[in-house]
Amino acid sequence: MNVRIDTSWKSALADQWNQPYFEQLTEFVRSQYATRTVYPPGSRIFAAFDTTPFDAVRVVILGQDPYHGPGQANGLCFSVAPGVDMPPSLVNIFKEVHDDVGSPMPATGDLTRWARQGVLLLNSTLTVEAHRAGSHQGHGWEQFTDAVVSALASRRDHLVFMLWGNYAKNKGRYIDRSRHLVLTAAHPSPLSANRGGWFGCRHFSQANAYLSAHGMPPITW
C-alpha cells in the first residue's frame, strides 16, 4: 500500500503502533483494501500526517469520514484532489473563508496548501468503503485519532482546534481550553449550515488573530 507518514508522527505516536487495537485495525484495513473498493488510495491514508509534521501543526480541523465517492478522498479532511468537483461542505467552507477573511473562491478543492502551512486536516476515521459512509467506524481508527488529539493537546501549546458539528465537538471535549483555542460551530454540510451556526462563525480570522497573538504567522486561507 506504500503508506507514507512523516517520521515526527512515528515518534509522537510511538505508544500506539504496537498496541493490540492498532494491530487489529491494520489487519482490518489491509483486508478491506484487498477485497473491496476503499478510499482514500492506500498510499494516502496518512496524508494528513505526512504533509503536516507534528511540530509544524498550528491548527487542527477535525472531520469524520473520508469522502466515499470515486476520486474524492485524498487523505485530508474536507479536501478533494484537483479537478474533482467540490462537495457541498467544502463549498460552504470556502464561502465562510471568503466572508471572513476575503479570500476568493479557489479554483480547486485541494487543501494541501493549508496542510503545508501547519493545518492538520484530520478525519476521525481514516478509511471508508466506497459508497458506504461510516463503514470503517468502530474498528479502531477513533481510538487512534483520539491519541493524535491527545498528543497534540498535551505536548504542544497555543494550538487552534476547529470543531465543526457535534461529532467533532465531542472528540475535542478533553482539550484544555486554557492552553489552546477551541472554536466550535455547526457542521458546514448544507443540512447543518443552512440551519444556522456555520455561516458567520468567523473561525478563520479568529484562528489567525490567536496565532499572531502568540508569535506565530497567520494562515493564508
Residue pairs with C-beta under 8 A, 6 or more apart in sequence:
1 30
1 33
1 42
1 43
1 45
2 42
2 43
3 42
3 43
3 45
3 46
4 43
4 46
4 47
4 50
5 46
5 49
5 50
6 49
6 50
6 51
6 52
6 53
6 54
8 53
8 54
8 55
9 46
9 49
9 53
9 54
10 17
11 54
12 54
12 151
12 155
13 144
13 147
13 148
13 151
15 147
16 22
16 144
16 147
21 140
21 143
21 144
22 140
22 144
24 139
24 140
25 139
25 140
25 141
25 144
28 136
28 139
28 140
29 38
29 45
29 127
29 136
29 139
32 38
32 127
32 129
32 136
33 42
33 127
36 129
36 130
37 129
37 130
38 127
38 128
38 129
38 130
38 136
39 66
39 67
39 68
39 69
39 72
39 73
39 127
39 128
39 129
39 130
40 47
40 66
40 73
40 74
40 75
40 127
41 75
44 73
44 74
44 75
45 75
45 126
45 127
46 75
46 126
47 74
47 75
47 76
48 75
48 76
48 77
48 115
48 120
48 121
48 122
48 123
49 120
51 76
51 112
51 115
51 116
52 115
52 116
52 118
52 119
52 120
52 121
54 151
54 152
55 156
56 118
57 118
57 119
57 120
57 152
57 156
57 159
58 117
58 118
58 119
58 159
58 160
58 211
58 216
58 219
59 118
59 119
59 120
59 159
59 160
59 161
59 162
59 207
59 211
59 219
60 119
60 120
60 122
60 149
60 152
60 159
60 160
60 161
60 162
61 77
61 78
61 119
61 120
61 121
61 122
61 162
61 164
62 77
62 122
62 123
62 124
62 149
62 161
62 162
62 163
62 164
62 168
62 171
62 172
63 77
63 78
63 121
63 122
63 123
63 124
63 168
64 77
64 123
64 124
64 125
64 165
64 167
64 168
65 123
65 124
65 125
65 128
65 133
65 134
65 136
65 137
66 72
66 73
66 75
66 77
66 123
66 125
66 126
66 127
66 128
67 73
67 80
67 87
67 128
68 128
68 129
68 130
68 131
68 132
68 133
68 135
69 130
69 131
70 130
71 80
71 81
71 84
72 80
72 81
72 84
72 87
73 80
73 128
74 80
74 81
74 110
74 112
75 126
76 111
76 112
76 115
76 121
77 121
77 122
77 123
78 87
78 89
78 90
78 93
78 111
78 121
78 188
79 90
79 109
79 110
79 111
79 112
79 115
79 121
80 86
80 87
80 90
80 109
80 110
81 110
82 108
82 109
82 110
83 108
84 109
85 109
86 94
86 109
87 109
88 189
88 190
89 187
89 188
89 189
89 190
89 193
90 109
90 188
92 188
92 189
92 190
92 193
92 198
92 199
93 188
94 103
94 105
94 106
95 105
95 199
96 188
96 198
96 199
96 200
96 201
96 202
96 203
96 204
97 103
97 204
97 221
98 104
98 105
99 199
99 200
100 202
100 203
100 204
100 205
100 221
101 204
101 205
101 208
101 221
103 220
103 221
111 119
111 121
113 220
114 121
114 219
114 221
115 121
117 219
117 220
118 219
119 219
120 152
122 145
122 148
122 149
123 145
124 141
124 142
124 145
124 167
124 168
124 171
125 134
125 136
125 137
125 141
125 142
125 145
126 136
126 141
126 144
126 145
127 136
127 141
128 134
128 135
128 136
129 135
129 136
142 171
145 171
146 171
149 161
149 171
149 172
149 174
149 175
150 174
152 159
153 159
153 161
153 174
153 175
153 176
153 179
153 180
157 179
157 180
158 179
158 180
158 181
158 210
158 211
158 214
158 216
159 180
159 181
160 180
160 181
160 183
160 206
160 207
160 210
160 211
161 172
161 175
161 180
161 181
161 182
161 183
162 168
162 183
162 185
162 203
162 207
163 169
163 171
163 172
163 182
163 183
163 184
163 185
164 184
164 185
164 186
164 187
164 188
164 198
165 186
165 187
165 189
165 192
166 187
167 187
168 184
168 187
169 184
172 182
175 182
181 206
181 207
181 210
183 201
183 203
183 206
183 207
185 197
185 198
185 201
185 203
186 192
186 193
186 195
186 196
186 197
186 198
186 201
187 193
187 198
188 198
192 198
193 199
204 219
204 221
207 218
207 219
208 218
208 219
208 221
211 217
211 218
211 219
212 218
